[in-house]
Amino acid sequence: MATYTNAHTEDLDETLAENCASPNPFIARQAVSQFVEAIHNLKLPNFWRQRPQLWFAHIETHFVVNRISSDNNKFHAVVAALDATVMEEVADIVEKPPEVKKYDEIKRKLIIRFSDSPENLLSRALSELELSDLKPSSLWRQMRSMVDGQLSDDTLKTFWLKKAAKQSA
């Protein structure tokens, strides 16, 4: 079992400050115990190669819920959620992490290295998504989600209208 000392002092200090308004040792021990349990129980989903930005939004919710706020803890939680193939893409950061903002750096690199170009996103949205049993509004939401803000709504709407018209004919 890992020891939670130096690497976790930021979160521990914050936890103690929030939960230990009184100098009651029982409350302090309880706060430390809850903190260690939260770190120990944190299980992030595997990295989503197709949607790295959405994956980070998802895991950041886990961090908030589990009261994980230190850069070091976030960085190591992300590394633990990567498979070998993804790890190869960020080996430079994992092997020699920056002194500060480790989490921000690995997040930035993963998003850059796994995000599709706007052209590829549009191509995927046009080829992979079909109206079939979907309502046109559902197709719109899926296409918009897939391009992840990398295309203007006006550009996307042109393709959506063509796709919806072709499929309903």
C-alpha positions, 0 to 999 in steps of 0.5 A: 500500500502506498504511503500518503506523505509528501506527494499528498500534502497539498490535498491533505492540508486542504482537507484538514483546513476544511474539516478541522475547524476545531483542534479535536484530534478525533475529527483530525484523524477522521479527516485524514482517514477520509482523505486517504480513503478517497485517494485509495478508492479513486478509480478513473475510467480508461482514457477515451482516445476518440474523445480526450476532452470529454474524458478530461471533463469526466475525470475532473468530476471524479477529482471534485467528488473525491476532493482531489486537488493537488497537481501531483495526485491528478497527474498520477491518477491520469497516468494510472488510467492510461494503457500502454499504447497511450502511455507511449504517446506521452512517455516524454512527460511520464518519464520526465514530468515538469516540476509544476503543472504536471497535470495541465501538461499531460492533459494538454499533450493527450488532447493535442495528440489524440484530437482529430483535425477538423477535417477528420472530425467532419469526415467521421461525422458525415460517414459514421452518423446516420439518421436511421431511427434518430430524430433530426435533432438527435443527429444534429446533437451527435454531429455537433458533439463529434466535431467538439466545437472545432467547426462552426455551427454554420458549416456543420449545419450545411452538412447536417441539412444535406445528410438529413434531407438525403436520408429522409428522401 
